[in-house]
Amino acid sequence: MIDDQFYSGKTQVFWVCDVLLKQRTITHQTEIEEVRGWRLGAIIHRLIHDNGWPIHAEYLGSHNVAHYSLKAEVDRAAIRFPPSARSLAKQEEVQ
């Protein structure tokens, strides 16, 4: 049996889901500064391909830095949440 705390901790995945739902645009540097994470590209890839999140990526500057945001036309009720961010789905239902 898996302890519920294993999935509900405030992980990097949780943080990415939370900030995207708050309509923030994030970069790898944002992740480093706010949660000391290093895998933003991998998290975004899994959210898109495993969970169907409609994430927009824009590459800016001379180094083509990826800026990620949730597409404005998203049906928030249809988003599938990864296990570590499922508590956000409940918050979405309340709003």
MDTraj code that builds the backbone (N, CA, C; nanometers):
import mdtraj as md
import numpy as np

residues = "MET ILE ASP ASP GLN PHE TYR SER GLY LYS THR GLN VAL PHE TRP VAL CYS ASP VAL LEU LEU LYS GLN ARG THR ILE THR HIS GLN THR GLU ILE GLU GLU VAL ARG GLY TRP ARG LEU GLY ALA ILE ILE HIS ARG LEU ILE HIS ASP ASN GLY TRP PRO ILE HIS ALA GLU TYR LEU GLY SER HIS ASN VAL ALA HIS TYR SER LEU LYS ALA GLU VAL ASP ARG ALA ALA ILE ARG PHE PRO PRO SER ALA ARG SER LEU ALA LYS GLN GLU GLU VAL GLN".split()
xyz = np.array([
    [0.0852, -0.1189, 0.0000],
    [0.0000, 0.0000, 0.0000],
    [0.0891, 0.1244, 0.0000],
    [0.0543, 0.2206, -0.0824],
    [0.1334, 0.3434, -0.0944],
    [0.0758, 0.4506, -0.0028],
    [0.1627, 0.5107, 0.0732],
    [0.1240, 0.6199, 0.1622],
    [0.0830, 0.7408, 0.0792],
    [-0.0323, 0.8015, 0.1098],
    [-0.0805, 0.9182, 0.0357],
    [0.0188, 1.0337, 0.0394],
    [0.0978, 1.0452, 0.1445],
    [0.1947, 1.1526, 0.1547],
    [0.3026, 1.1434, 0.0470],
    [0.3262, 1.0220, -0.0018],
    [0.4251, 1.0044, -0.1067],
    [0.3894, 1.0871, -0.2294],
    [0.2604, 1.0946, -0.2620],
    [0.2174, 1.1662, -0.3814],
    [0.1778, 1.3112, -0.3556],
    [0.1448, 1.3474, -0.2356],
    [0.0905, 1.4810, -0.2124],
    [0.1927, 1.5816, -0.1629],
    [0.3188, 1.5423, -0.1553],
    [0.4211, 1.6368, -0.1130],
    [0.4386, 1.7486, -0.2145],
    [0.4918, 1.8588, -0.1713],
    [0.5135, 1.9735, -0.2604],
    [0.6404, 1.9523, -0.3409],
    [0.6275, 1.8759, -0.4460],
    [0.7410, 1.8421, -0.5306],
    [0.7603, 1.9461, -0.6400],
    [0.8646, 1.9270, -0.7189],
    [0.8860, 2.0141, -0.8342],
    [0.7693, 2.0034, -0.9315],
    [0.7163, 1.8830, -0.9511],
    [0.6026, 1.8643, -1.0419],
    [0.4828, 1.9427, -0.9896],
    [0.4583, 1.9336, -0.8609],
    [0.3495, 2.0092, -0.7991],
    [0.3690, 2.1580, -0.8251],
    [0.4907, 2.2064, -0.8014],
    [0.5198, 2.3485, -0.8208],
    [0.4927, 2.3903, -0.9650],
    [0.5393, 2.3125, -1.0629],
    [0.5188, 2.3467, -1.2039],
    [0.3695, 2.3536, -1.2345],
    [0.2948, 2.2539, -1.1922],
    [0.1498, 2.2534, -1.2169],
    [0.0833, 2.3746, -1.1525],
    [0.1201, 2.4019, -1.0290],
    [0.0613, 2.5135, -0.9550],
    [0.0860, 2.6466, -1.0247],
    [0.2110, 2.6739, -1.0614],
    [0.2400, 2.8045, -1.1225],
    [0.1798, 2.8163, -1.2618],
    [0.1739, 2.7070, -1.3366],
    [0.1107, 2.7142, -1.4684],
    [-0.0388, 2.7421, -1.4551],
    [-0.1034, 2.6789, -1.3577],
    [-0.2466, 2.7035, -1.3359],
    [-0.2731, 2.8471, -1.2911],
    [-0.1736, 2.9097, -1.2316],
    [-0.1858, 3.0498, -1.1903],
    [-0.1516, 3.1455, -1.3044],
    [-0.1398, 3.0904, -1.4259],
    [-0.1139, 3.1672, -1.5481],
    [0.0201, 3.2387, -1.5472],
    [0.1179, 3.1808, -1.4778],
    [0.2528, 3.2364, -1.4810],
    [0.3295, 3.1772, -1.5978],
    [0.4235, 3.2508, -1.6486],
    [0.5188, 3.2017, -1.7473],
    [0.6469, 3.1717, -1.6719],
    [0.7004, 3.0510, -1.6940],
    [0.8186, 3.0094, -1.6188],
    [0.9309, 2.9648, -1.7122],
    [1.0515, 2.9752, -1.6596],
    [1.1712, 2.9300, -1.7306],
    [1.2498, 2.8393, -1.6361],
    [1.3532, 2.7781, -1.6894],
    [1.4404, 2.6969, -1.6065],
    [1.4989, 2.7811, -1.4924],
    [1.5331, 2.9056, -1.5214],
    [1.5878, 2.9945, -1.4185],
    [1.4854, 3.0196, -1.3078],
    [1.3577, 3.0334, -1.3438],
    [1.2526, 3.0513, -1.2430],
    [1.2496, 2.9318, -1.1497],
    [1.2566, 2.8114, -1.2083],
    [1.2531, 2.6895, -1.1278],
    [1.3734, 2.6832, -1.0334],
    [1.4903, 2.7156, -1.0838],
    [1.6111, 2.7138, -1.0007],
    [1.5955, 2.8104, -0.8831],
    [1.5497, 2.9309, -0.9104],
    [1.5383, 3.0333, -0.8066],
    [1.4313, 3.0004, -0.7034],
    [1.3181, 2.9451, -0.7474],
    [1.2060, 2.9275, -0.6555],
    [1.2038, 2.7927, -0.5840],
    [1.2482, 2.6857, -0.6499],
    [1.2431, 2.5538, -0.5859],
    [1.3717, 2.4743, -0.6001],
    [1.4765, 2.5404, -0.6508],
    [1.6069, 2.4763, -0.6681],
    [1.5987, 2.3492, -0.7518],
    [1.5117, 2.3522, -0.8525],
    [1.4941, 2.2374, -0.9401],
    [1.5812, 2.2458, -1.0635],
    [1.5988, 2.1311, -1.1294],
    [1.6847, 2.1248, -1.2470],
    [1.6214, 2.0508, -1.3633],
    [1.4965, 2.0122, -1.3564],
    [1.4397, 1.9255, -1.4580],
    [1.3126, 1.9828, -1.5214],
    [1.3050, 2.1130, -1.5379],
    [1.1831, 2.1737, -1.5895],
    [1.1459, 2.1192, -1.7267],
    [1.2400, 2.1081, -1.8169],
    [1.2101, 2.0558, -1.9508],
    [1.1507, 1.9170, -1.9452],
    [1.2037, 1.8312, -1.8592],
    [1.1519, 1.6945, -1.8452],
    [1.0110, 1.6952, -1.7862],
    [0.9873, 1.7804, -1.6883],
    [0.8541, 1.7899, -1.6278],
    [0.7538, 1.8390, -1.7307],
    [0.7888, 1.9419, -1.8061],
    [0.6994, 1.9947, -1.9097],
    [0.6701, 1.8864, -2.0130],
    [0.7734, 1.8144, -2.0549],
    [0.7548, 1.7071, -2.1538],
    [0.6539, 1.6038, -2.1037],
    [0.6675, 1.5629, -1.9791],
    [0.5751, 1.4621, -1.9242],
    [0.4347, 1.5179, -1.9077],
    [0.4218, 1.6444, -1.8675],
    [0.2886, 1.7030, -1.8553],
    [0.2187, 1.7056, -1.9910],
    [0.2925, 1.7387, -2.0951],
    [0.2347, 1.7443, -2.2300],
    [0.2015, 1.6039, -2.2802],
    [0.2991, 1.5141, -2.2770],
    [0.2842, 1.3844, -2.3424],
    [0.2136, 1.2787, -2.2578],
    [0.2277, 1.2832, -2.1268],
    [0.1634, 1.1830, -2.0420],
    [0.0296, 1.2291, -1.9861],
    [0.0140, 1.3595, -1.9700],
    [-0.1075, 1.4119, -1.9074],
    [-0.1899, 1.5025, -1.9974],
    [-0.1411, 1.5313, -2.1174],
    [-0.2183, 1.6109, -2.2124],
    [-0.2322, 1.7580, -2.1796],
    [-0.1400, 1.8127, -2.1034],
    [-0.1484, 1.9543, -2.0689],
    [-0.1204, 2.0395, -2.1925],
    [-0.2015, 2.1406, -2.2179],
    [-0.1797, 2.2307, -2.3320],
    [-0.0813, 2.3424, -2.2953],
    [0.0449, 2.3101, -2.2999],
    [0.1491, 2.4039, -2.2597],
    [0.2108, 2.4676, -2.3836],
    [0.2253, 2.5973, -2.3780],
    [0.2872, 2.6741, -2.4863],
    [0.4330, 2.6993, -2.4492],
    [0.5221, 2.6790, -2.5444],
    [0.6640, 2.7083, -2.5241],
    [0.7059, 2.8147, -2.6243],
    [0.7696, 2.9174, -2.5738],
    [0.8224, 3.0237, -2.6585],
    [0.9717, 3.0357, -2.6274],
    [1.0526, 3.0350, -2.7319],
    [1.1976, 3.0391, -2.7155],
    [1.2461, 3.1804, -2.7451],
    [1.3053, 3.2437, -2.6446],
    [1.3418, 3.3846, -2.6549],
    [1.4900, 3.4076, -2.6276],
    [1.5393, 3.5166, -2.6792],
    [1.6761, 3.5592, -2.6537],
    [1.7775, 3.4880, -2.7407],
    [1.8993, 3.5327, -2.7294],
    [2.0062, 3.4768, -2.8123],
    [2.0387, 3.3322, -2.7763],
    [2.0001, 3.2888, -2.6562],
    [2.0248, 3.1514, -2.6142],
    [1.9005, 3.0636, -2.6277],
    [1.7945, 3.1162, -2.6904],
    [1.6691, 3.0410, -2.7092],
    [1.6190, 2.9788, -2.5789],
    [1.6039, 3.0597, -2.4777],
    [1.5552, 3.0126, -2.3480],
    [1.4055, 2.9838, -2.3599],
    [1.3658, 2.8654, -2.3160],
    [1.2252, 2.8259, -2.3213],
    [1.1461, 2.8959, -2.2109],
    [1.0361, 2.9588, -2.2501],
    [0.9414, 3.0210, -2.1582],
    [0.8116, 2.9421, -2.1716],
    [0.7685, 2.8774, -2.0632],
    [0.6520, 2.7900, -2.0660],
    [0.5329, 2.8569, -1.9991],
    [0.4166, 2.8374, -2.0598],
    [0.2924, 2.8867, -2.0012],
    [0.1788, 2.7944, -2.0430],
    [0.0716, 2.7999, -1.9681],
    [-0.0475, 2.7224, -2.0011],
    [-0.1274, 2.8011, -2.1033],
    [-0.1688, 2.7345, -2.2097],
    [-0.2460, 2.8036, -2.3130],
    [-0.3734, 2.8603, -2.2526],
    [-0.4106, 2.9786, -2.2952],
    [-0.5243, 3.0507, -2.2371],
    [-0.6563, 2.9771, -2.2571],
    [-0.6709, 2.9061, -2.3668],
    [-0.7982, 2.8427, -2.3988],
    [-0.8162, 2.7057, -2.3340],
    [-0.7385, 2.6734, -2.2335],
    [-0.7429, 2.5428, -2.1692],
    [-0.8741, 2.5194, -2.0940],
    [-0.9277, 2.3973, -2.1062],
    [-1.0422, 2.3549, -2.0258],
    [-0.9839, 2.2975, -1.8970],
    [-0.9805, 2.3770, -1.7939],
    [-0.9129, 2.3382, -1.6701],
    [-0.9756, 2.2146, -1.6067],
    [-1.1029, 2.1915, -1.6304],
    [-1.1695, 2.0730, -1.5749],
    [-1.1239, 1.9449, -1.6446],
    [-1.0683, 1.9582, -1.7641],
    [-1.0261, 1.8407, -1.8408],
    [-0.8795, 1.8043, -1.8197],
    [-0.8075, 1.8843, -1.7443],
    [-0.6649, 1.8582, -1.7211],
    [-0.6493, 1.7335, -1.6348],
    [-0.5576, 1.6450, -1.6762],
    [-0.5222, 1.5270, -1.5967],
    [-0.3982, 1.5617, -1.5136],
    [-0.4081, 1.5409, -1.3856],
    [-0.2996, 1.5782, -1.2951],
    [-0.2110, 1.4583, -1.2644],
    [-0.0795, 1.4803, -1.2596],
    [0.0109, 1.3738, -1.2158],
    [-0.0132, 1.3458, -1.0669],
    [0.0245, 1.2278, -1.0185],
    [-0.0038, 1.1924, -0.8786],
    [0.0401, 1.2969, -0.7768],
    [0.1574, 1.3559, -0.7950],
    [0.2078, 1.4498, -0.6939],
    [0.1357, 1.5836, -0.6952],
    [0.0499, 1.6072, -0.7929],
    [-0.0214, 1.7353, -0.8003],
    [-0.1734, 1.7172, -0.7981],
    [-0.2194, 1.6003, -0.7609],
    [-0.3650, 1.5748, -0.7613],
    [-0.4417, 1.6639, -0.6658],
    [-0.3768, 1.7095, -0.5604],
    [-0.4477, 1.7994, -0.4683],
    [-0.4858, 1.9298, -0.5373],
    [-0.4144, 1.9684, -0.6423],
    [-0.4494, 2.0890, -0.7185],
    [-0.5795, 2.0695, -0.7937],
    [-0.6090, 1.9470, -0.8356],
    [-0.7350, 1.9188, -0.9057],
    [-0.8524, 1.9485, -0.8137],
    [-0.8389, 1.9134, -0.6875],
    [-0.9449, 1.9412, -0.5901],
    [-0.9619, 2.0907, -0.5703],
    [-0.8520, 2.1654, -0.5699],
    [-0.8594, 2.3107, -0.5573],
    [-0.9305, 2.3705, -0.6781],
    [-0.9052, 2.3159, -0.7965],
    [-0.9692, 2.3636, -0.9189],
    [-1.1201, 2.3435, -0.9121],
    [-1.1643, 2.2295, -0.8551],
    [-1.3075, 2.2002, -0.8441],
    [-1.3783, 2.2993, -0.7537],
    [-1.3100, 2.3465, -0.6498],
    [-1.3687, 2.4382, -0.5524],
    [-1.3883, 2.5761, -0.6125],
    [-1.2975, 2.6182, -0.6993],
    [-1.3011, 2.7548, -0.7524],
    [-1.4105, 2.7762, -0.8496],
])
top = md.Topology()
chain = top.add_chain()
for i, resn in enumerate(residues, 1):
    res = top.add_residue(resn, chain, resSeq=i)
    for name in ("N", "CA", "C"):
        top.add_atom(name, md.element.get_by_symbol(name[0]), res)
traj = md.Trajectory(xyz[None], top)
